[in-house]
């Protein structure tokens, strides 16, 4: 096989339509542009967004920059120094208890414990969805324990992440 033997696939090459070459050619006289009007004239072609003098859709819409991250998890923040002030020594802290004492608004939403403040003296067992590194260190140094509550996946995250059925069932069961 030589380079001279190569040919395009049959039907892939087509001669272009030569417009304005007499009426017998099929695209004569007005060359497919009609008789009068903006499209019949020469000059600058219309853009894809052109709407005939009407304000274009792009300019009618309000400015909206950025995007909405469907995977974002909004945590309710609890500072460790607030927690120590309001909870007794040896207590087990859960999101329900935090909502009861007024540190968070909703016990069903995820909670993060932040490590603000100095080293703590109280021995606490804290259940939350997330801990900062300093918070977990301060709690364990005081003799307490941290337990991470798994976040239940729901809504768009389930469909986009395409979890395996067994894993999804395990997450929804709350294991």
FENRA-V423877 format. One record per residue. RES is the residue in three letters. PSI is psi in whole degrees, -180 to 180 (NA if undefined). NEAR is the number of other ideal C-beta (glycine too) atoms within 12 Angstrom. Layout:
res:RES psi:PSI near:NEAR
res:RES psi:PSI near:NEAR
//
This chain:
res:UNK psi:133 near:6
res:UNK psi:166 near:6
res:UNK psi:-27 near:6
res:UNK psi:-18 near:6
res:UNK psi:-17 near:6
res:UNK psi:133 near:8
res:UNK psi:152 near:12
res:UNK psi:158 near:8
res:UNK psi:144 near:8
res:UNK psi:131 near:7
res:UNK psi:-7 near:7
res:UNK psi:-25 near:7
res:UNK psi:128 near:9
res:UNK psi:139 near:9
res:UNK psi:141 near:5
res:UNK psi:154 near:8
res:UNK psi:121 near:13
res:UNK psi:111 near:13
res:UNK psi:155 near:16
res:UNK psi:34 near:17
res:UNK psi:42 near:15
res:UNK psi:151 near:12
res:UNK psi:-29 near:12
res:UNK psi:-23 near:8
res:UNK psi:-14 near:14
res:UNK psi:-24 near:14
res:UNK psi:51 near:17
res:UNK psi:-170 near:16
res:UNK psi:-84 near:17
res:UNK psi:0 near:16
res:UNK psi:36 near:20
res:UNK psi:8 near:17
res:UNK psi:-4 near:18
res:UNK psi:-177 near:12
res:UNK psi:-61 near:11
res:UNK psi:178 near:9
res:UNK psi:175 near:11
res:UNK psi:-39 near:15
res:UNK psi:-18 near:18
res:UNK psi:-17 near:15
res:UNK psi:163 near:14
res:UNK psi:-175 near:10
res:UNK psi:-154 near:8
res:UNK psi:128 near:9
res:UNK psi:155 near:11
res:UNK psi:142 near:15
res:UNK psi:168 near:10
res:UNK psi:-27 near:9
res:UNK psi:-1 near:14
res:UNK psi:133 near:17
res:UNK psi:29 near:14
res:UNK psi:45 near:12
res:UNK psi:-20 near:8
res:UNK psi:152 near:11
res:UNK psi:125 near:12
res:UNK psi:154 near:15
res:UNK psi:-39 near:12
res:UNK psi:-36 near:15
res:UNK psi:-18 near:12
res:UNK psi:-24 near:11
res:UNK psi:148 near:10
res:UNK psi:159 near:8
res:UNK psi:130 near:8
res:UNK psi:112 near:8
res:UNK psi:158 near:6
res:UNK psi:-162 near:6
res:UNK psi:164 near:8
res:UNK psi:121 near:9
res:UNK psi:114 near:11
res:UNK psi:-12 near:15
res:UNK psi:-1 near:16
res:UNK psi:138 near:13
res:UNK psi:119 near:20
res:UNK psi:109 near:17
res:UNK psi:148 near:22
res:UNK psi:125 near:25
res:UNK psi:136 near:26
res:UNK psi:120 near:42
res:UNK psi:143 near:25
res:UNK psi:-36 near:38
res:UNK psi:-32 near:23
res:UNK psi:-42 near:23
res:UNK psi:-44 near:41
res:UNK psi:-36 near:31
res:UNK psi:-33 near:18
res:UNK psi:-3 near:21
res:UNK psi:145 near:29
res:UNK psi:162 near:16
res:UNK psi:137 near:17
res:UNK psi:8 near:15
res:UNK psi:154 near:22
res:UNK psi:117 near:21
res:UNK psi:123 near:40
res:UNK psi:165 near:27
res:UNK psi:-33 near:31
res:UNK psi:-42 near:19
res:UNK psi:-40 near:25
res:UNK psi:-39 near:36
res:UNK psi:-37 near:19
res:UNK psi:-40 near:17
res:UNK psi:-3 near:20
res:UNK psi:17 near:16
res:UNK psi:-25 near:32
res:UNK psi:165 near:31
res:UNK psi:-42 near:16
res:UNK psi:122 near:17
res:UNK psi:-18 near:24
res:UNK psi:-14 near:18
res:UNK psi:153 near:23
res:UNK psi:147 near:29
res:UNK psi:138 near:38
res:UNK psi:137 near:33
res:UNK psi:122 near:45
res:UNK psi:147 near:27
res:UNK psi:43 near:31
res:UNK psi:152 near:21
res:UNK psi:176 near:22
res:UNK psi:-177 near:13
res:UNK psi:142 near:20
res:UNK psi:156 near:31
res:UNK psi:-22 near:19
res:UNK psi:142 near:26
res:UNK psi:112 near:22
res:UNK psi:147 near:37
res:UNK psi:112 near:24
res:UNK psi:128 near:41
res:UNK psi:120 near:28
res:UNK psi:169 near:40
res:UNK psi:-24 near:29
res:UNK psi:148 near:28
res:UNK psi:141 near:33
res:UNK psi:161 near:22
res:UNK psi:-43 near:15
res:UNK psi:-35 near:22
res:UNK psi:-46 near:36
res:UNK psi:-35 near:26
res:UNK psi:-45 near:18
res:UNK psi:-40 near:32
res:UNK psi:-45 near:35
res:UNK psi:-34 near:22
res:UNK psi:-30 near:21
res:UNK psi:-2 near:27
res:UNK psi:7 near:17
res:UNK psi:-172 near:32
res:UNK psi:150 near:21
res:UNK psi:138 near:33
res:UNK psi:126 near:23
res:UNK psi:125 near:18
res:UNK psi:126 near:27
res:UNK psi:141 near:19
res:UNK psi:129 near:25
res:UNK psi:128 near:20
res:UNK psi:129 near:24
res:UNK psi:169 near:18
res:UNK psi:-141 near:14
res:UNK psi:-30 near:14
res:UNK psi:-34 near:19
res:UNK psi:-46 near:20
res:UNK psi:-39 near:13
res:UNK psi:-41 near:13
res:UNK psi:-23 near:16
res:UNK psi:58 near:12
res:UNK psi:152 near:17
res:UNK psi:150 near:11
res:UNK psi:-41 near:11
res:UNK psi:-42 near:11
res:UNK psi:-40 near:16
res:UNK psi:-43 near:19
res:UNK psi:-39 near:14
res:UNK psi:-41 near:15
res:UNK psi:-41 near:20
res:UNK psi:-25 near:17
res:UNK psi:-15 near:11
res:UNK psi:24 near:11
res:UNK psi:NA near:12
//
